[in-house]
Amino acid sequence: MLPNIRHLAAAAALLAATASLTADNIRWLSTDYDFGAFREAEGKRSGSVQFVNEGTEPTIITRVKPTCGCTVAEYTEGEIAPGDTATVSFTYNPAGRPGRFEKHIKVYTGENEDLTSVTIRGTVIGAPNTLAREYPVVAGALRLSTDSIAMGHLKRGSARNEFLHGYNQSADTLSLSWKALPKGLSLGVSSHRIAPGDIFTLSVYLNSAELETPGLNDLTVPLTVAQADGSNASVDLNVRVSADPDMSRLSKKQLAEAPGIILYPTVVEIGTVKGSDKPKKVQVNVTNEGKSTLKIARVYSTSPAVKVKSMPSRIKPGKEFKITVEVTPEKIPGDLFSLPVEVISNDPYHPSVTFRIVGNRK
């Protein structure tokens, strides 16, 4: 025999009513409050939720604790008699917090301090000054917290993960994408489709084992923003990392018989130059004071004024060679200058050494 449908509906209603009661017999009218979308410039927003004491004894709100400093809360104090209603009021401060938010307020009631979590949510439409400060990089209708990620120094074979954030300042849903990535680099985004007023996170993962160049690497990823009008906006994401040789697995014997690099001089003074001067040749000596062949993997400078002209690739123990670079005065920035040149080798104690070219420019 099939059960009576009306009886099932009544049972379901009874279960729902019972489920809304807490251990101290209070029934929350709601534990969720949505502020909707509002502008940061409008200032603080307030709301409230209530519960009814459906027990036979008075109850009390013992304490209320917002989980974020952006929210303050007040509540009905003293005993709440059977049949009475209590209120928890709250105010959210959107200053400096553009984007979608979801916060929680912990409410403790009754002798046993039964816990109920009240959720408040909404979307803050950021003020121009806040967006310029928190998301200074503009890519069409999207804004980014930065377009440059510095990974620092990584031992060859290790990996690192960094993050940047973005904000959709438009009234339309936008999408973010990219095409081919440099070797060793991968990206992930919290959502490829970004709703109006939403904040998203872009994850940047680098595996240095896949980098083709030792030492400093500047990697560029073009990001594309598909906008509501069918057009695309773009911005380049730049990732900088220095991949250092990892000699940590060498044995004591290998270390004792390792090569050893000596640069001289480590500071080259070229005096006063004019922007119209011809390129100047600079040489430094590189000596292997170790017991095995010194291998020079790379010589480079981060300055556009310095160009490497010649370098040794292998130096036997006790031998000396010259590194030759060319300095173009018209490319030197500023007046006083100190231009670094880095040498990457298989010296386990000094895998990266630097000499500098100094002077002043008229």
Buried (B, 14 or more C-beta within 10 A) or exposed (E): EEEEEEEEEEEEEEEEEEEBBBEBBBBBEEBEBEBEEBEBBEEEBEBBBBBBBBBEEEBBBBEBEBEBEBBBBEBBEEEBEEEEEBBBBBBBBBEBBBBBBEBBBBBBBBEEEBEBEBBBBBBBBBBEEBBEEBBEBBBBBBBBBBBEBEBEBBBBBBBBEBEBBBBBBBEEBBBBEBEEEBEBBBBEBBBEEBEBBBBBEBEBBBBBBBBEEBBBBEBEBEBBBBBEEEEEBEBEBBBBBBBBBBBEEEEEEEEEEBBBBBBEEEEBEBEEBEEEBEBBEBEBEBBBBBEBEBBBBBBBBEBEBBBBEEBBEEBEBEBEBEBBBBBBBEBBEEEEBEBEBBBBBBBBEEBBBEBBBEBEBE
